Amino acid sequence: MPIGYNAVALSDKGRARPNNEDRVAHFQTQYGAVWMVCDGMGGHAAGEKAAELAIKAVVNFFHHTSFLSYPQLLHEAFHEANHAIYTVAQTQPEYRKMGTTCVMALYAGGFVYYGHAGDSRLYHLREGRLIQKTVDHSYVQFLIAQGLLTAEEAEYHPRRHVILRALGISPRPEPEIAPEPIQIQAGDLLLLCSDGLTNMLSNRDIETILNLRLSLRQRAYELVQAANEAGGYDNISVIAVEFYQQA
């Protein structure tokens, strides 16, 4: 039996930032559904420009490319986004040094293929259990991997917001494409989000909200509200996708 899905995307500027530099996208392609969350950086509208350029480049790529393997499609899509941002950043002084994190997922043939650059994340909820599928490309995550920092210490580290990979900051990006896709089952839920959510809420907090007996849109809204209530120090963006058995 085929599996269908419902998707909800929300983005909020939070309680501390004057504008929203996050961008979210959900669109259909000849290959399947694509979801993206981009968290721009650069200031003075450069961050939102970078995020917008990334999404526009990826949409254009998927609508005009010849078939590749699904992981290769994602890899090339990230490179197209990077090229679009880097080109503008090098030619327009007001956008110099702009960039964006990005998490992207492609749903095709019952599988979700995904990749990311930076600290925007993808989570998979199955049977009530939340699994973080991406590992942040951040300085504190690097220290954790080296055994030099604990996860608890990372929450308060002065350089916890420093990311090591992003799109647009160099001519050659380093997106990380997952080596294996997620085989989707009815009842599964995916969450793509910016760090404005995960810096405010723990994985346990997120899991609790996603397991509430509410509509998908209401649960997405509750995530954003909870992050705001915890401080809302950054823009908050989420895409929640719930899969169901079609009749």
C-alpha positions in Angstrom: 0.0 0.0 0.0 1.4 3.5 -0.9 2.3 5.9 1.9 1.1 9.5 1.8 2.2 12.5 3.9 1.1 15.8 5.3 3.7 18.6 5.8 3.6 21.8 7.8 6.2 24.6 7.6 6.4 27.4 10.1 9.0 30.2 10.6 9.1 32.8 13.3 11.6 35.6 14.0 11.6 34.8 17.7 11.7 37.4 20.5 15.2 38.9 20.2 16.0 39.3 16.5 14.6 42.3 14.5 14.1 40.3 11.3 13.8 36.6 10.2 16.9 35.3 8.3 15.5 31.8 8.2 13.7 30.4 5.1 11.7 27.2 4.6 10.6 25.5 1.5 8.5 22.5 0.5 8.0 21.7 -3.2 7.3 18.9 -5.6 9.8 17.8 -8.3 9.9 15.1 -11.0 11.8 13.0 -8.4 9.6 13.5 -5.4 9.0 16.0 -2.6 11.8 18.2 -1.3 11.9 20.0 2.1 14.5 22.6 3.1 15.3 24.7 6.1 17.9 27.4 5.7 19.3 29.6 8.5 21.0 32.6 6.9 23.8 34.6 8.4 25.6 37.8 7.5 23.5 40.6 8.9 22.0 43.6 7.2 19.6 41.4 5.2 22.5 39.4 3.9 21.5 36.3 5.8 18.0 36.2 4.4 19.4 36.9 1.0 21.6 33.9 1.3 18.8 31.7 2.4 16.5 32.9 -0.4 19.3 32.3 -3.0 19.8 28.8 -1.7 16.2 27.8 -2.0 15.8 29.5 -5.4 18.9 27.7 -6.8 17.7 24.3 -5.5 14.2 24.7 -6.9 15.7 25.6 -10.3 18.1 22.7 -10.1 15.5 20.0 -9.5 13.2 21.3 -12.2 15.9 21.4 -14.9 18.4 18.5 -14.1 18.7 15.1 -15.7 18.2 12.1 -13.5 21.0 11.2 -11.2 21.1 8.9 -8.2 19.1 10.4 -5.3 22.2 11.0 -3.1 23.9 12.6 -6.1 20.9 14.8 -6.7 21.2 16.2 -3.2 24.9 16.6 -3.5 24.6 18.6 -6.7 21.7 20.6 -5.3 23.9 21.8 -2.4 26.6 22.7 -4.8 24.2 24.8 -7.0 23.0 26.6 -3.9 26.5 27.3 -2.8 27.5 28.6 -6.2 24.5 31.0 -6.3 25.3 32.5 -2.9 29.1 32.6 -3.4 28.8 34.4 -6.7 26.6 37.1 -5.4 28.7 37.5 -2.2 31.8 38.0 -4.4 30.3 40.6 -6.7 28.1 42.6 -4.4 29.9 44.2 -1.4 26.8 44.5 0.7 26.5 40.7 0.7 30.1 39.8 1.2 30.6 37.0 3.7 27.0 36.0 3.7 26.1 32.3 4.0 23.5 29.9 5.2 23.1 26.6 6.9 20.9 24.1 5.2 19.2 20.8 5.9 17.5 19.2 2.9 15.4 16.0 2.4 14.1 14.3 -0.7 11.2 11.8 -0.4 11.2 9.4 -3.2 10.1 5.7 -3.6 9.3 5.3 0.0 12.7 6.5 1.2 13.9 9.9 2.6 17.4 10.9 1.3 18.9 13.8 3.3 21.9 16.0 3.8 23.0 19.1 5.6 25.6 21.8 6.0 25.9 23.6 9.4 23.7 23.1 12.5 20.2 22.9 11.0 18.9 19.4 11.9 16.8 16.6 10.7 15.0 14.3 13.3 13.1 11.1 12.8 10.2 10.1 15.1 9.1 6.4 15.0 6.8 4.8 17.5 7.2 7.7 19.9 11.0 7.7 19.9 12.9 10.7 18.5 16.3 10.1 16.7 18.5 12.9 15.7 19.8 11.9 12.2 22.2 14.8 11.5 25.3 15.8 13.5 25.9 19.6 13.7 28.9 21.0 11.8 29.8 23.2 14.8 32.8 23.9 16.9 31.4 22.5 20.0 30.3 19.3 18.3 33.8 18.9 17.0 35.1 19.3 20.6 32.5 16.7 21.8 33.6 14.3 19.1 37.2 14.7 20.2 36.3 14.0 23.8 37.2 17.5 24.9 33.8 18.6 25.9 30.6 17.1 27.2 27.2 17.7 25.7 26.2 19.5 28.9 29.3 21.8 28.8 28.6 22.5 25.1 25.2 24.2 26.1 27.1 27.0 27.8 30.3 27.2 25.8 31.2 30.7 24.6 31.7 29.5 21.0 28.6 27.3 20.8 27.3 29.3 17.9 30.3 28.9 15.7 29.6 26.6 12.7 32.3 24.9 10.7 30.3 24.4 7.4 27.8 26.5 5.6 26.8 27.3 2.0 28.2 30.4 0.3 31.3 31.1 2.4 33.7 29.3 0.1 33.8 28.2 -3.5 33.7 24.5 -2.6 31.0 23.5 -0.1 31.2 20.5 2.2 27.6 19.2 2.5 27.2 15.9 4.3 24.9 13.5 2.5 23.6 10.7 4.7 25.1 7.4 3.5 21.8 5.6 3.9 18.3 6.9 3.5 15.4 6.5 5.9 13.0 3.8 4.8 9.6 5.3 5.7 6.8 3.5 7.5 3.3 4.7 8.1 3.2 6.7 11.3 6.7 8.1 11.0 7.3 11.8 11.4 10.2 13.9 10.2 11.3 17.2 11.6 13.6 19.7 9.9 14.6 22.7 11.9 16.9 25.6 12.5 19.1 26.0 15.6 16.6 28.6 16.9 14.6 25.6 18.0 17.3 23.3 19.2 19.2 26.0 21.1 16.1 26.6 23.1 14.7 23.0 23.5 16.3 19.7 24.3 15.8 16.6 22.2 13.6 15.3 25.0 11.5 18.5 24.9 11.0 18.1 21.2 10.1 14.5 21.5 7.5 15.3 24.1 5.8 17.9 22.0 5.8 15.8 18.8 4.1 13.0 20.8 1.2 15.2 21.9 -2.2 14.1 20.7 -2.6 17.2 18.5 -2.8 18.0 14.8 0.5 18.2 13.0 0.1 21.9 12.5 -0.7 22.4 16.2 2.4 20.4 17.2 4.6 22.5 14.9 3.1 25.6 16.5 3.7 24.2 20.0 7.4 23.7 19.1 7.8 27.3 18.0 5.9 28.6 21.0 8.0 26.5 23.4 11.2 27.9 21.9 9.9 31.4 22.3 8.8 30.8 25.8 12.4 29.5 26.6 13.8 32.8 25.4 13.4 32.9 21.6 16.9 34.3 21.2 17.0 33.4 17.5 14.7 32.8 14.5 12.8 29.6 14.8 11.9 27.4 11.8 10.4 24.0 11.5 9.1 21.6 8.9 7.1 18.7 10.2 6.2 15.8 7.9 3.9 13.0 9.0 3.5 9.8 6.9 0.3 7.7 6.7 -1.0 4.6 5.0 -3.1 5.6 2.0 -6.4 3.7 1.4 
